Amino acid sequence: MEENKDQHEQDSLLSKPEIADSDQVISEPANTELHFQNRLDLSELQSSVNKIKEEIGKVIVGQKDMIDMLIASLLAKGHSLIEGVPGVAKTVTAKLIAKSLSVGFSRIQFTPDLMPSDILGTSIFNLKTSEFEFKKGPIFSNMVLIDEINRAPAKTQAALFEVMEEQQITIDGHKFLLESPFMVLATQNPIEQEGTYRLPEAQLDRFLFKINVEYPNLGEEIEIISREHQLKEKIKIEEITSFLTAAQISMYQKLVTQVLVEEHLLKYIAELIVATRNNPFLYLGASPRASIAILKASKAFAAMSGRDFVTPEDIKRGAIPVLHHRVIVTPEREMEGVTSKQVITQIIETVEIPR
């Protein structure tokens, strides 16, 4: 009787549906892919970003990081300093970004004899009205390209302080507001030092990103030569279509500000910044403006990826181009060949990533 009872219990257990279902889950794993619904509709923004990349890609070969950072800078209402040796398409890329946007564009070639009034504008006496009238300078535009920014003296560079930070100009006691969007793209050559004036730290701090442009690789170099050969008499910039209006850009910029950032990620940004101030390899650490810049950049990178929330990877992606022109390596370490980028990379690897 006992044997029959035990056998009956075993048969009963094997026939239970939950055991059979469990075996089925193990042998045939279910589709565990999760789909999240964004709070913000970023589809149009992401489509426009891809369109800008596509338009620039008609002319520029490679340089994906530079293009991504320029677009992120635009979305974050920031300015970018592009540094690289002559001939790596710094100026051309900046012009192409402006060409793809249906906004005002002006270019200022910085030279040693350039005066602040040549940039901002000046008051001119009108003989007909017997009054002074303000004639706006080339800075009054949506997209301003400053070529070779380190060739103008300090007084001319200082003329950009107010306009880059506050998007306004004060002249003769009158305040003039600039229209949105407003973005400054500046280029400089790190090799040539003759006839140049080093940008002061206060000026560098106005730039959201400092973008270092590298040489193209062999495959990209071949592609550049092939495209140039096929152009014949065509003009490169005419291949670009303008499609994004000022209103659309302003709308995208507002969307970026609404991207979600968790509290522990805000703390992560703060820890990165504080680590630059306590690092023995750095003579000058980053200021609170740098932490705000990383926050804005990470939001822009998240939106460009189609996400309405920031991840640690977005923060790490923006940390180096935001920080490496805002910190100064100690003279002893600089003589040993240590760069600010190396120190920042070490800090990023050291600070614990929140989970």
C-alpha positions as CSV (number, residue, x, y, z in Angstrom):
1,M,0.0,0.0,0.0
2,E,2.8,2.4,0.9
3,E,4.6,1.8,-2.4
4,N,1.4,2.5,-4.4
5,K,0.9,5.7,-2.4
6,D,4.4,7.0,-3.1
7,Q,4.1,6.1,-6.7
8,H,0.8,8.0,-6.9
9,E,2.4,11.2,-5.3
10,Q,5.2,11.1,-7.8
11,D,2.8,10.8,-10.7
12,S,0.8,13.7,-9.3
13,L,3.9,16.0,-9.0
14,L,5.0,15.3,-12.5
15,S,1.6,16.1,-13.9
16,K,1.3,19.6,-12.2
17,P,1.2,22.3,-14.8
18,E,3.6,24.7,-13.0
19,I,6.5,22.1,-13.2
20,A,5.8,21.5,-16.8
21,D,5.7,25.3,-17.5
22,S,9.0,25.7,-15.7
23,D,10.7,23.1,-17.8
24,Q,9.3,24.8,-20.9
25,V,10.8,28.2,-19.9
26,I,14.2,26.6,-19.4
27,S,14.2,24.7,-22.7
28,E,12.7,27.6,-24.8
29,P,13.7,31.0,-23.4
30,A,11.0,33.7,-23.8
31,N,11.8,37.0,-25.6
32,T,13.0,39.2,-22.8
33,E,13.6,42.3,-24.9
34,L,12.1,45.4,-23.2
35,H,10.7,48.4,-25.0
36,F,10.5,51.7,-23.2
37,Q,8.2,54.6,-24.1
38,N,9.9,58.0,-23.9
39,R,8.2,60.8,-22.1
40,L,9.4,63.1,-24.7
41,D,8.9,62.7,-28.5
42,L,12.5,62.9,-29.8
43,S,11.9,61.2,-33.1
44,E,11.8,64.5,-35.1
45,L,15.0,65.7,-33.3
46,Q,16.8,62.4,-34.0
47,S,15.7,62.5,-37.6
48,S,17.0,66.1,-38.0
49,V,20.3,65.1,-36.4
50,N,20.7,62.2,-38.8
51,K,19.8,64.6,-41.7
52,I,22.5,67.1,-40.7
53,K,25.1,64.2,-40.5
54,E,24.0,63.0,-43.9
55,E,24.3,66.5,-45.5
56,I,27.8,67.1,-44.0
57,G,28.8,63.6,-45.0
58,K,28.4,64.6,-48.6
59,V,31.6,66.7,-48.2
60,I,33.4,65.6,-45.1
61,V,35.0,62.2,-44.8
62,G,35.2,60.7,-41.3
63,Q,35.5,63.2,-38.4
64,K,32.3,61.7,-36.8
65,D,33.3,62.7,-33.2
66,M,33.8,66.3,-34.3
67,I,30.4,66.4,-36.1
68,D,28.6,64.8,-33.1
69,M,30.1,67.3,-30.7
70,L,29.2,70.3,-32.9
71,I,25.6,69.1,-33.1
72,A,25.5,68.5,-29.4
73,S,26.9,71.9,-28.8
74,L,24.1,73.5,-30.9
75,L,21.4,71.5,-29.0
76,A,22.9,72.4,-25.6
77,K,23.1,76.2,-26.5
78,G,26.9,76.0,-26.2
79,H,29.9,77.2,-28.2
80,S,32.7,75.1,-29.6
81,L,36.5,75.7,-30.1
82,I,37.9,73.5,-32.9
83,E,41.6,72.9,-32.7
84,G,43.7,71.2,-35.3
85,V,46.6,71.5,-37.7
86,P,45.9,73.3,-41.0
87,G,44.0,71.3,-43.6
88,V,41.9,69.0,-41.5
89,A,38.6,70.6,-42.5
90,K,38.0,72.7,-39.3
91,T,36.6,75.7,-41.1
92,V,34.9,73.8,-43.8
93,T,33.0,71.6,-41.3
94,A,31.9,74.7,-39.3
95,K,30.6,76.3,-42.6
96,L,28.8,73.1,-43.5
97,I,27.0,73.0,-40.2
98,A,25.9,76.5,-40.7
99,K,24.9,75.8,-44.3
100,S,22.6,72.9,-43.3
101,L,20.7,75.3,-41.1
102,S,18.3,78.0,-42.4
103,V,19.7,80.6,-40.0
104,G,21.8,83.7,-40.2
105,F,25.5,83.1,-40.6
106,S,28.6,85.4,-40.5
107,R,32.3,84.7,-40.6
108,I,35.0,86.8,-38.8
109,Q,38.6,86.4,-39.7
110,F,40.6,87.3,-36.6
111,T,43.8,89.3,-37.3
112,P,46.3,91.2,-35.1
113,D,44.8,94.5,-36.2
114,L,41.2,93.6,-35.5
115,M,39.4,95.9,-33.0
116,P,36.4,95.1,-30.7
117,S,34.2,97.5,-32.7
118,D,35.0,95.5,-35.8
119,I,33.1,92.6,-34.2
120,L,30.5,94.1,-32.0
121,G,29.6,97.2,-34.1
122,T,29.9,101.0,-33.4
123,S,27.9,104.1,-33.1
124,I,28.0,106.4,-36.2
125,F,26.8,110.0,-36.4
126,N,23.9,110.4,-38.9
127,L,24.1,113.8,-40.5
128,K,20.5,113.7,-41.6
129,T,19.0,113.1,-38.1
130,S,21.9,114.7,-36.2
131,E,21.9,111.6,-33.9
132,F,24.2,108.7,-33.3
133,E,23.0,105.3,-34.8
134,F,24.3,102.0,-33.8
135,K,25.6,99.9,-36.7
136,K,25.6,96.2,-35.8
137,G,28.8,94.2,-36.3
138,P,29.1,90.6,-37.7
139,I,28.5,89.1,-34.2
140,F,24.8,89.9,-34.7
141,S,23.9,86.6,-36.3
142,N,22.7,83.1,-35.4
143,M,25.8,81.2,-36.3
144,V,29.2,82.9,-36.1
145,L,32.4,81.4,-37.4
146,I,35.5,82.9,-35.9
147,D,38.5,81.7,-37.9
148,E,41.9,81.6,-36.2
149,I,40.6,83.1,-32.9
150,N,44.1,83.2,-31.3
151,R,45.4,85.7,-34.0
152,A,43.6,88.7,-32.4
153,P,45.0,90.5,-29.3
154,A,43.5,90.1,-25.9
155,K,41.3,93.2,-26.0
156,T,39.5,91.8,-29.1
157,Q,39.1,88.4,-27.6
158,A,37.7,90.0,-24.5
159,A,34.9,91.5,-26.6
160,L,33.4,88.1,-26.8
161,F,33.0,87.5,-23.1
162,E,29.6,89.1,-22.6
163,V,28.0,87.9,-25.9
164,M,29.1,84.3,-25.4
165,E,27.9,84.0,-21.9
166,E,24.8,86.2,-21.8
167,Q,23.8,86.5,-25.5
168,Q,23.8,90.3,-25.3
169,I,26.1,93.2,-26.0
170,T,26.4,96.4,-23.9
171,I,27.7,99.4,-25.9
172,D,27.5,103.1,-24.8
173,G,25.2,102.2,-22.0
174,H,22.7,100.4,-24.3
175,K,22.0,96.7,-24.2
176,F,21.4,94.8,-27.4
177,L,20.0,91.3,-27.3
178,L,20.9,88.7,-29.9
179,E,18.3,86.5,-31.5
180,S,18.2,82.8,-30.7
181,P,19.7,80.4,-31.6
182,F,23.1,81.9,-31.1
183,M,26.3,79.8,-31.5
184,V,30.0,80.7,-31.8
185,L,32.3,78.2,-33.6
186,A,36.0,79.2,-33.4
187,T,39.0,77.6,-34.9
188,Q,42.7,77.7,-33.9
189,N,46.0,76.2,-35.0
190,P,47.9,74.6,-32.1
191,I,51.2,74.4,-33.9
192,E,52.0,77.9,-35.2
193,Q,52.8,80.3,-32.4
194,E,54.2,83.3,-34.3
195,G,51.7,86.2,-34.5
196,T,49.2,84.5,-32.2
197,Y,47.8,85.4,-28.7
198,R,47.0,82.6,-26.3
199,L,43.4,82.5,-25.2
200,P,43.0,83.4,-21.5
201,E,41.4,80.9,-19.2
202,A,38.3,83.1,-18.9
203,Q,37.8,82.9,-22.6
204,L,38.4,79.2,-22.9
205,D,35.8,78.7,-20.1
206,R,33.1,80.2,-22.3
207,F,33.4,77.3,-24.8
208,L,31.3,74.2,-24.0
209,F,33.6,71.9,-26.0
210,K,37.2,72.1,-27.1
211,I,37.4,69.7,-30.1
212,N,40.7,68.3,-31.1
213,V,40.6,67.3,-34.8
214,E,42.9,64.4,-35.7
215,Y,44.4,63.4,-39.0
216,P,42.3,61.0,-41.2
217,N,43.4,57.4,-41.5
218,L,44.6,55.8,-44.8
219,G,41.1,54.7,-46.0
220,E,39.7,58.2,-45.3
221,E,42.6,59.9,-47.0
222,I,42.0,57.8,-50.1
223,E,38.3,58.7,-50.0
224,I,39.1,62.4,-49.7
225,I,41.3,62.3,-52.7
226,S,38.8,60.3,-54.8
227,R,36.0,62.8,-54.0
228,E,38.1,65.8,-54.8
229,H,39.0,64.1,-58.2
230,Q,35.4,63.5,-59.0
231,L,34.2,67.1,-58.1
232,K,35.7,68.5,-61.3
233,E,34.4,72.1,-61.3
234,K,31.7,71.7,-58.7
235,I,31.8,73.6,-55.4
236,K,31.7,71.5,-52.3
237,I,29.4,73.6,-50.2
238,E,26.8,73.9,-52.9
239,E,26.0,70.2,-52.3
240,I,24.5,71.0,-48.9
241,T,20.8,71.6,-48.5
242,S,19.5,74.0,-45.8
243,F,16.5,72.5,-44.1
244,L,16.5,73.3,-40.3
245,T,14.9,76.6,-39.3
246,A,15.6,78.8,-36.2
247,A,12.2,77.9,-34.8
248,Q,12.9,74.2,-35.0
249,I,16.4,74.5,-33.4
250,S,14.9,76.5,-30.5
251,M,12.2,73.8,-30.1
252,Y,14.9,71.1,-30.0
253,Q,16.9,73.1,-27.5
254,K,13.9,73.2,-25.2
255,L,13.4,69.5,-25.5
256,V,17.0,68.8,-24.5
257,T,16.5,70.8,-21.3
258,Q,13.7,68.4,-20.4
259,V,15.8,65.2,-20.6
260,L,15.7,63.4,-17.3
261,V,18.8,63.1,-15.1
262,E,18.6,61.0,-11.9
263,E,19.9,62.3,-8.6
264,H,22.8,59.8,-8.4
265,L,24.0,60.9,-11.9
266,L,24.0,64.6,-10.7
267,K,26.2,63.4,-7.8
268,Y,28.4,61.5,-10.3
269,I,29.0,64.7,-12.3
270,A,29.8,66.6,-9.1
271,E,32.3,63.9,-8.0
272,L,34.1,64.1,-11.3
273,I,34.5,67.9,-11.0
274,V,35.6,67.7,-7.3
275,A,38.2,65.1,-8.3
276,T,39.8,67.6,-10.7
277,R,40.3,70.0,-7.8
278,N,41.9,67.5,-5.6
279,N,44.1,65.8,-8.2
280,P,47.9,66.3,-7.5
281,F,48.6,66.4,-11.2
282,L,46.4,69.4,-11.8
283,Y,47.4,73.0,-10.9
284,L,43.9,74.3,-11.7
285,G,40.7,72.2,-11.3
286,A,37.3,72.7,-13.0
287,S,34.8,75.3,-11.9
288,P,31.0,74.9,-11.4
289,R,30.5,76.1,-14.9
290,A,32.2,72.9,-16.0
291,S,29.8,70.7,-14.1
292,I,26.9,72.6,-15.7
293,A,28.5,72.1,-19.1
294,I,28.8,68.4,-18.6
295,L,25.1,68.3,-17.5
296,K,24.1,70.1,-20.7
297,A,26.3,68.0,-22.9
298,S,25.1,64.7,-21.5
299,K,21.5,65.8,-22.1
300,A,22.3,66.6,-25.7
301,F,24.0,63.3,-26.3
302,A,21.1,61.4,-24.8
303,A,18.6,63.3,-27.0
304,M,20.7,62.6,-30.1
305,S,20.5,58.9,-29.2
306,G,16.7,59.1,-29.0
307,R,16.6,58.7,-25.2
308,D,14.9,61.1,-22.8
309,F,17.1,60.1,-19.9
310,V,20.9,60.4,-19.3
311,T,23.2,57.5,-18.7
312,P,26.7,57.4,-17.2
313,E,28.0,56.8,-20.7
314,D,26.6,60.2,-21.9
315,I,28.4,61.9,-19.0
316,K,31.7,60.1,-19.7
317,R,31.3,61.0,-23.4
318,G,31.0,64.7,-22.6
319,A,33.6,64.9,-19.8
320,I,36.8,65.0,-21.8
321,P,35.8,67.7,-24.4
322,V,34.2,69.7,-21.6
323,L,37.1,69.5,-19.1
324,H,40.4,69.3,-20.9
325,H,40.6,73.0,-21.8
326,R,39.3,74.0,-18.3
327,V,42.1,72.4,-16.2
328,I,45.8,73.1,-16.1
329,V,48.5,70.4,-15.5
330,T,51.1,71.2,-12.9
331,P,54.4,72.4,-14.5
332,E,56.3,69.4,-13.2
333,R,53.9,66.9,-14.8
334,E,53.7,69.0,-18.0
335,M,57.5,68.8,-18.4
336,E,57.1,65.0,-18.1
337,G,54.7,65.0,-21.0
338,V,51.5,64.5,-19.1
339,T,48.5,66.1,-20.8
340,S,45.2,67.3,-19.3
341,K,43.4,64.7,-21.4
342,Q,45.4,61.8,-19.8
343,V,44.6,63.1,-16.3
344,I,40.9,63.5,-17.0
345,T,40.8,60.0,-18.4
346,Q,42.4,58.7,-15.3
347,I,39.9,60.6,-13.1
348,I,37.0,59.1,-15.1
349,E,38.3,55.6,-14.6
350,T,38.9,56.2,-10.9
351,V,35.5,57.7,-9.9
352,E,33.0,55.0,-9.3
353,I,30.1,54.8,-11.8
354,P,26.7,54.9,-10.1
355,R,24.5,51.8,-10.7
